[in-house]
Amino acid sequence: MEERINEMRTLSQVMEKLRLKRHDIEFKKDEGAFVTGNGKLYQPEDLTIIKTYRFEGESDPSDSSILYVIEANDGLTGYSIDAYGVYSNHEQDYDEFIRKIKILDRDEQLLFSLE
């Protein structure tokens, strides 16, 4: 298991795996909800965080980010990405919104391994 955890060390590796699995739809915060390219609005109760990836910049704290793999109640799986703390590129209500989303305690790392 430890080998698999270390396989995806970069944001670009995870993004590529999401793309290959067709889970590369971005959930963006807008109008008090998450929206996707199809224009559908998702509230926190419509979503589940199934995996969280944290990336820390080795030399620059502004390179630190977090990627949430999110599954909607209609079966759509995608992601939302943010920078850590003061480097966040979202408004404060993004943090409040993301905290309201249920987190499912399952290991999605196997689904996104690079094998």
C-alpha atoms as an extended CHARMM CRD file, in Angstrom:
* protein
*
       115  EXT
         1         1  MET       CA              0.0000000000        0.0000000000        0.0000000000  PROA      1               0.0000000000
         2         2  GLU       CA              2.8110000000        2.4300000000        0.8180000000  PROA      2               0.0000000000
         3         3  GLU       CA              4.1420000000        2.1450000000       -2.7460000000  PROA      3               0.0000000000
         4         4  ARG       CA              0.8140000000        3.1850000000       -4.2070000000  PROA      4               0.0000000000
         5         5  ILE       CA              0.4870000000        6.1920000000       -1.9470000000  PROA      5               0.0000000000
         6         6  ASN       CA              3.8320000000        7.4820000000       -3.1690000000  PROA      6               0.0000000000
         7         7  GLU       CA              3.0560000000        6.8990000000       -6.8490000000  PROA      7               0.0000000000
         8         8  MET       CA              1.2010000000       10.1720000000       -7.3130000000  PROA      8               0.0000000000
         9         9  ARG       CA              3.2980000000       12.9010000000       -5.8180000000  PROA      9               0.0000000000
        10        10  THR       CA              2.3430000000       15.7710000000       -8.0620000000  PROA      10              0.0000000000
        11        11  LEU       CA             -0.8270000000       17.6000000000       -8.8880000000  PROA      11              0.0000000000
        12        12  SER       CA             -0.2580000000       17.0080000000      -12.6000000000  PROA      12              0.0000000000
        13        13  GLN       CA             -0.0830000000       13.2170000000      -12.0510000000  PROA      13              0.0000000000
        14        14  VAL       CA             -3.4090000000       13.2090000000      -10.2190000000  PROA      14              0.0000000000
        15        15  MET       CA             -5.0050000000       15.5120000000      -12.8050000000  PROA      15              0.0000000000
        16        16  GLU       CA             -3.8650000000       13.2110000000      -15.6060000000  PROA      16              0.0000000000
        17        17  LYS       CA             -5.2940000000       10.1470000000      -13.8440000000  PROA      17              0.0000000000
        18        18  LEU       CA             -8.5960000000       11.9810000000      -13.3510000000  PROA      18              0.0000000000
        19        19  ARG       CA             -8.6080000000       12.8860000000      -17.0490000000  PROA      19              0.0000000000
        20        20  LEU       CA             -7.9630000000        9.2920000000      -18.1140000000  PROA      20              0.0000000000
        21        21  LYS       CA            -10.8150000000        8.0910000000      -15.9060000000  PROA      21              0.0000000000
        22        22  ARG       CA            -13.0730000000       10.8700000000      -17.2460000000  PROA      22              0.0000000000
        23        23  HSD       CA            -13.3630000000       12.3840000000      -13.7920000000  PROA      23              0.0000000000
        24        24  ASP       CA            -11.8570000000       15.6900000000      -14.8760000000  PROA      24              0.0000000000
        25        25  ILE       CA            -14.9700000000       17.8450000000      -14.5320000000  PROA      25              0.0000000000
        26        26  GLU       CA            -14.1920000000       20.8370000000      -12.3340000000  PROA      26              0.0000000000
        27        27  PHE       CA            -16.6600000000       21.8260000000       -9.6480000000  PROA      27              0.0000000000
        28        28  LYS       CA            -16.4570000000       25.6330000000       -9.4030000000  PROA      28              0.0000000000
        29        29  LYS       CA            -17.9920000000       27.7570000000       -6.6740000000  PROA      29              0.0000000000
        30        30  ASP       CA            -20.5860000000       30.1400000000       -8.1030000000  PROA      30              0.0000000000
        31        31  GLU       CA            -23.9810000000       31.4770000000       -7.1010000000  PROA      31              0.0000000000
        32        32  GLY       CA            -23.8140000000       29.8460000000       -3.6480000000  PROA      32              0.0000000000
        33        33  ALA       CA            -23.2550000000       26.3620000000       -5.1040000000  PROA      33              0.0000000000
        34        34  PHE       CA            -20.7810000000       24.2890000000       -7.0710000000  PROA      34              0.0000000000
        35        35  VAL       CA            -21.3790000000       24.3750000000      -10.8100000000  PROA      35              0.0000000000
        36        36  THR       CA            -19.9500000000       22.3020000000      -13.6390000000  PROA      36              0.0000000000
        37        37  GLY       CA            -19.7230000000       22.8310000000      -17.3830000000  PROA      37              0.0000000000
        38        38  ASN       CA            -23.2590000000       21.4830000000      -17.7990000000  PROA      38              0.0000000000
        39        39  GLY       CA            -24.6170000000       24.4050000000      -15.7700000000  PROA      39              0.0000000000
        40        40  LYS       CA            -26.1250000000       22.2170000000      -13.0520000000  PROA      40              0.0000000000
        41        41  LEU       CA            -25.9410000000       23.5970000000       -9.4990000000  PROA      41              0.0000000000
        42        42  TYR       CA            -24.8350000000       21.3160000000       -6.6660000000  PROA      42              0.0000000000
        43        43  GLN       CA            -25.3990000000       22.0510000000       -2.9870000000  PROA      43              0.0000000000
        44        44  PRO       CA            -23.2300000000       20.4380000000       -0.2620000000  PROA      44              0.0000000000
        45        45  GLU       CA            -25.9160000000       17.8150000000        0.4280000000  PROA      45              0.0000000000
        46        46  ASP       CA            -25.6750000000       16.7430000000       -3.2430000000  PROA      46              0.0000000000
        47        47  LEU       CA            -21.9510000000       15.9960000000       -2.9670000000  PROA      47              0.0000000000
        48        48  THR       CA            -19.4820000000       13.6580000000       -1.2700000000  PROA      48              0.0000000000
        49        49  ILE       CA            -15.7260000000       14.1170000000       -1.0230000000  PROA      49              0.0000000000
        50        50  ILE       CA            -14.3030000000       10.6860000000       -1.8600000000  PROA      50              0.0000000000
        51        51  LYS       CA            -10.5980000000       11.5560000000       -1.7630000000  PROA      51              0.0000000000
        52        52  THR       CA             -8.3780000000       14.4440000000       -0.7820000000  PROA      52              0.0000000000
        53        53  TYR       CA             -4.8840000000       15.0250000000       -2.1510000000  PROA      53              0.0000000000
        54        54  ARG       CA             -2.5600000000       17.5570000000       -0.5540000000  PROA      54              0.0000000000
        55        55  PHE       CA              0.4600000000       18.9250000000       -2.3640000000  PROA      55              0.0000000000
        56        56  GLU       CA              3.1420000000       21.0120000000       -0.7000000000  PROA      56              0.0000000000
        57        57  GLY       CA              5.5870000000       23.1490000000       -2.6260000000  PROA      57              0.0000000000
        58        58  GLU       CA              9.1300000000       22.2230000000       -1.7160000000  PROA      58              0.0000000000
        59        59  SER       CA             10.5520000000       25.7220000000       -1.9580000000  PROA      59              0.0000000000
        60        60  ASP       CA              7.5430000000       28.0220000000       -2.2570000000  PROA      60              0.0000000000
        61        61  PRO       CA              4.5480000000       27.8530000000        0.1120000000  PROA      61              0.0000000000
        62        62  SER       CA              2.3690000000       29.3950000000       -2.5910000000  PROA      62              0.0000000000
        63        63  ASP       CA              2.7530000000       26.1130000000       -4.5290000000  PROA      63              0.0000000000
        64        64  SER       CA              0.8070000000       24.2820000000       -1.8250000000  PROA      64              0.0000000000
        65        65  SER       CA             -2.6390000000       23.1010000000       -2.8640000000  PROA      65              0.0000000000
        66        66  ILE       CA             -5.3960000000       20.6600000000       -2.0990000000  PROA      66              0.0000000000
        67        67  LEU       CA             -7.4600000000       18.6940000000       -4.5810000000  PROA      67              0.0000000000
        68        68  TYR       CA            -10.8190000000       17.2400000000       -3.5920000000  PROA      68              0.0000000000
        69        69  VAL       CA            -12.1960000000       14.3640000000       -5.6650000000  PROA      69              0.0000000000
        70        70  ILE       CA            -15.9610000000       14.8570000000       -5.4500000000  PROA      70              0.0000000000
        71        71  GLU       CA            -18.8590000000       12.6110000000       -6.3800000000  PROA      71              0.0000000000
        72        72  ALA       CA            -22.3190000000       14.1030000000       -6.9620000000  PROA      72              0.0000000000
        73        73  ASN       CA            -25.5580000000       12.3110000000       -6.1380000000  PROA      73              0.0000000000
        74        74  ASP       CA            -26.2500000000       12.0190000000       -9.8960000000  PROA      74              0.0000000000
        75        75  GLY       CA            -23.0570000000        9.9650000000      -10.3930000000  PROA      75              0.0000000000
        76        76  LEU       CA            -20.8600000000       12.7550000000      -11.7690000000  PROA      76              0.0000000000
        77        77  THR       CA            -17.3040000000       12.5510000000      -10.4080000000  PROA      77              0.0000000000
        78        78  GLY       CA            -14.9630000000       15.5010000000      -10.6750000000  PROA      78              0.0000000000
        79        79  TYR       CA            -12.7090000000       17.7020000000       -8.6080000000  PROA      79              0.0000000000
        80        80  SER       CA            -12.2420000000       21.0300000000       -6.9210000000  PROA      80              0.0000000000
        81        81  ILE       CA             -8.8130000000       22.4810000000       -6.2730000000  PROA      81              0.0000000000
        82        82  ASP       CA             -7.6380000000       25.2010000000       -3.9300000000  PROA      82              0.0000000000
        83        83  ALA       CA             -4.4310000000       26.6070000000       -2.5210000000  PROA      83              0.0000000000
        84        84  TYR       CA             -3.7320000000       26.3460000000        1.2130000000  PROA      84              0.0000000000
        85        85  GLY       CA             -4.6420000000       29.0340000000        3.7080000000  PROA      85              0.0000000000
        86        86  VAL       CA             -3.6840000000       32.5980000000        2.8690000000  PROA      86              0.0000000000
        87        87  TYR       CA             -2.7820000000       31.5630000000       -0.6770000000  PROA      87              0.0000000000
        88        88  SER       CA             -6.3290000000       30.3880000000       -1.3470000000  PROA      88              0.0000000000
        89        89  ASN       CA             -7.6430000000       31.5170000000       -4.7020000000  PROA      89              0.0000000000
        90        90  HSD       CA            -11.2810000000       31.2790000000       -3.6170000000  PROA      90              0.0000000000
        91        91  GLU       CA            -13.4720000000       33.5700000000       -1.5750000000  PROA      91              0.0000000000
        92        92  GLN       CA            -14.0620000000       32.7670000000        2.0950000000  PROA      92              0.0000000000
        93        93  ASP       CA            -17.4500000000       31.1970000000        1.3660000000  PROA      93              0.0000000000
        94        94  TYR       CA            -15.6310000000       28.4430000000       -0.5990000000  PROA      94              0.0000000000
        95        95  ASP       CA            -14.0670000000       27.1700000000        2.6290000000  PROA      95              0.0000000000
        96        96  GLU       CA            -17.4210000000       27.2710000000        4.4010000000  PROA      96              0.0000000000
        97        97  PHE       CA            -19.0710000000       25.4590000000        1.4830000000  PROA      97              0.0000000000
        98        98  ILE       CA            -16.4470000000       22.7040000000        1.2190000000  PROA      98              0.0000000000
        99        99  ARG       CA            -16.6770000000       22.0220000000        4.9790000000  PROA      99              0.0000000000
       100       100  LYS       CA            -20.3860000000       21.2520000000        4.5900000000  PROA      100             0.0000000000
       101       101  ILE       CA            -19.7360000000       18.4430000000        2.0780000000  PROA      101             0.0000000000
       102       102  LYS       CA            -19.8700000000       14.9340000000        3.4930000000  PROA      102             0.0000000000
       103       103  ILE       CA            -16.5510000000       13.0770000000        3.4720000000  PROA      103             0.0000000000
       104       104  LEU       CA            -16.7610000000        9.3990000000        2.6700000000  PROA      104             0.0000000000
       105       105  ASP       CA            -14.1490000000        7.3460000000        4.4590000000  PROA      105             0.0000000000
       106       106  ARG       CA            -13.0150000000        5.1040000000        1.6340000000  PROA      106             0.0000000000
       107       107  ASP       CA             -9.6530000000        4.6800000000        0.0020000000  PROA      107             0.0000000000
       108       108  GLU       CA             -9.8710000000        5.9730000000       -3.5530000000  PROA      108             0.0000000000
       109       109  GLN       CA             -6.0880000000        5.8600000000       -3.9140000000  PROA      109             0.0000000000
       110       110  LEU       CA             -6.3480000000        2.4410000000       -5.5650000000  PROA      110             0.0000000000
       111       111  LEU       CA             -8.7380000000        3.7940000000       -8.1760000000  PROA      111             0.0000000000
       112       112  PHE       CA             -6.2710000000        6.5110000000       -9.1010000000  PROA      112             0.0000000000
       113       113  SER       CA             -3.0480000000        4.5250000000       -9.0160000000  PROA      113             0.0000000000
       114       114  LEU       CA             -0.7190000000        4.9820000000      -11.9690000000  PROA      114             0.0000000000
       115       115  GLU       CA             -0.4960000000        1.2670000000      -12.7890000000  PROA      115             0.0000000000
